[in-house]
Amino acid sequence: MWAYALIATGCINWSYQREQAGVVGRSAIVVIPGLVLIAITFNKTMAAKLDSKAAKYLWGAVGIAALIYAFIN
């Protein structure tokens, strides 16, 4: 669900700021981690590594940083 939240937030960010220059790059900073996270879930060996506590903290930090970036811009 975290990946979908990142993708949705990036798309909403792009929709609201469509008229501004550089919005694609700023929205991509939020969408790309979500796409990477979804891609990882399709690989069985990588998906198994997502169950570790370290991976959860890492992706939590990446997601929070991306969301803060989206809301600030």
Backbone hydrogen bonds in HBPLUS format (Angstrom, degrees):
<---DONOR---> <-ACCEPTOR-->    atom                        ^
c    i                          cat <-CA-CA->   ^        H-A-AA   ^      H-
h    n   atom  resd res      DA  || num        DHA   H-A  angle D-A-AA Bond
n    s   type  num  typ     dist DA aas  dist angle  dist       angle   num
A0005-ALA N   A0001-MET O   2.94 MM   4  6.20 151.5  2.02 148.8 156.9     1
A0006-LEU N   A0002-TRP O   3.07 MM   4  6.36 152.9  2.15 146.4 152.9     2
A0007-ILE N   A0003-ALA O   3.01 MM   4  6.29 163.3  2.03 152.3 156.6     3
A0008-ALA N   A0004-TYR O   2.88 MM   4  5.98 166.5  1.90 149.6 153.9     4
A0009-THR N   A0005-ALA O   2.94 MM   4  5.99 160.2  1.98 143.6 149.5     5
A0010-GLY N   A0006-LEU O   2.97 MM   4  6.12 158.0  2.02 146.2 152.3     6
A0011-CYS N   A0007-ILE O   2.97 MM   4  6.21 156.2  2.03 149.6 156.1     7
A0012-ILE N   A0008-ALA O   2.88 MM   4  6.07 158.5  1.92 151.1 157.2     8
A0013-ASN N   A0009-THR O   2.85 MM   4  5.95 157.4  1.90 145.9 152.7     9
A0014-TRP N   A0010-GLY O   2.99 MM   4  6.17 153.9  2.06 141.5 148.2    10
A0015-SER N   A0011-CYS O   2.92 MM   4  6.13 153.9  1.99 143.8 151.1    11
A0016-TYR N   A0012-ILE O   2.96 MM   4  6.21 161.0  2.00 155.0 158.6    12
A0017-GLN N   A0013-ASN O   3.10 MM   4  6.16 146.8  2.21 144.2 152.8    13
A0020-GLN N   A0017-GLN O   3.00 MM   3  5.62 159.9  2.04 123.3 129.4    14
A0026-ARG N   A0022-GLY O   3.25 MM   4  6.52 162.4  2.28 150.2 155.1    15
A0027-SER N   A0023-VAL O   2.89 MM   4  5.95 157.9  1.94 148.0 154.0    16
A0028-ALA N   A0024-VAL O   2.87 MM   4  5.93 145.8  1.98 140.8 150.9    17
A0029-ILE N   A0025-GLY O   3.21 MM   4  6.43 139.1  2.38 139.7 148.2    18
A0030-VAL N   A0027-SER O   3.04 MM   3  5.36 141.2  2.20 104.1 114.9    19
A0031-VAL N   A0027-SER O   2.95 MM   4  6.24 157.3  2.00 150.5 157.9    20
A0032-ILE N   A0028-ALA O   2.90 MM   4  5.58 169.5  1.91 145.2 148.7    21
A0034-GLY N   A0031-VAL O   3.04 MM   3  5.26 118.4  2.43 103.8 119.3    22
A0035-LEU N   A0031-VAL O   2.95 MM   4  6.29 153.3  2.03 155.0 163.6    23
A0036-VAL N   A0032-ILE O   2.89 MM   4  6.10 159.1  1.93 157.2 162.9    24
A0037-LEU N   A0033-PRO O   2.96 MM   4  6.09 158.8  2.00 143.4 149.2    25
A0038-ILE N   A0034-GLY O   3.02 MM   4  6.25 154.8  2.08 144.5 151.1    26
A0039-ALA N   A0035-LEU O   2.91 MM   4  6.09 158.1  1.96 145.8 152.3    27
A0040-ILE N   A0036-VAL O   2.91 MM   4  6.16 150.0  2.00 149.0 157.0    28
A0041-THR N   A0037-LEU O   3.32 MM   4  6.58 145.0  2.45 138.9 146.7    29
A0041-THR N   A0038-ILE O   3.12 MM   3  5.26 124.9  2.44  97.8 111.4    30
A0042-PHE N   A0039-ALA O   3.18 MM   3  5.47 148.2  2.28 104.8 113.7    31
A0043-ASN N   A0040-ILE O   3.16 MM   3  5.47 155.8  2.22 110.0 117.0    32
A0047-ALA N   A0043-ASN O   2.75 MM   4  5.84 159.6  1.80 159.7 166.7    33
A0048-ALA N   A0044-LYS O   3.09 MM   4  6.17 147.2  2.20 139.2 146.4    34
A0049-LYS N   A0046-MET O   3.06 MM   3  5.19 128.2  2.34  98.0 111.6    35
A0050-LEU N   A0047-ALA O   3.11 MM   3  5.18 142.6  2.26  98.0 108.8    36
A0051-ASP N   A0048-ALA O   3.35 MM   3  5.78 161.7  2.38 107.2 112.5    37
A0052-SER N   A0049-LYS O   3.31 MM   3  5.82 167.4  2.33 112.0 115.8    38
A0056-LYS N   A0052-SER O   3.14 MM   4  6.45 155.5  2.20 146.3 153.1    39
A0057-TYR N   A0053-LYS O   3.00 MM   4  6.28 157.8  2.05 149.4 154.9    40
A0058-LEU N   A0054-ALA O   2.86 MM   4  6.07 156.8  1.92 147.6 154.8    41
A0059-TRP N   A0055-ALA O   2.90 MM   4  6.07 175.1  1.91 154.4 155.2    42
A0060-GLY N   A0056-LYS O   2.89 MM   4  5.88 142.0  2.04 136.6 148.0    43
A0061-ALA N   A0057-TYR O   2.90 MM   4  6.07 157.5  1.95 146.6 151.6    44
A0062-VAL N   A0058-LEU O   2.91 MM   4  6.18 161.5  1.94 152.0 157.7    45
A0063-GLY N   A0059-TRP O   2.91 MM   4  5.88 160.2  1.95 138.7 144.7    46
A0064-ILE N   A0060-GLY O   2.91 MM   4  6.05 160.8  1.94 147.1 152.6    47
A0065-ALA N   A0061-ALA O   2.94 MM   4  6.02 162.8  1.97 147.2 152.3    48
A0066-ALA N   A0062-VAL O   2.96 MM   4  6.16 157.0  2.02 146.1 152.6    49
A0067-LEU N   A0063-GLY O   2.87 MM   4  6.08 157.6  1.92 149.5 155.7    50
A0068-ILE N   A0064-ILE O   2.88 MM   4  6.04 161.5  1.91 151.7 156.8    51
A0069-TYR N   A0065-ALA O   2.97 MM   4  6.12 158.8  2.02 144.8 151.0    52
A0070-ALA N   A0066-ALA O   2.92 MM   4  6.17 150.3  2.01 142.1 150.3    53
A0071-PHE N   A0067-LEU O   2.94 MM   4  6.21 155.9  2.00 150.6 156.3    54
A0072-ILE N   A0068-ILE O   2.92 MM   4  6.07 148.5  2.02 149.9 158.5    55
A0073-ASN N   A0069-TYR O   3.07 MM   4  6.15 158.9  2.12 146.6 151.6    56
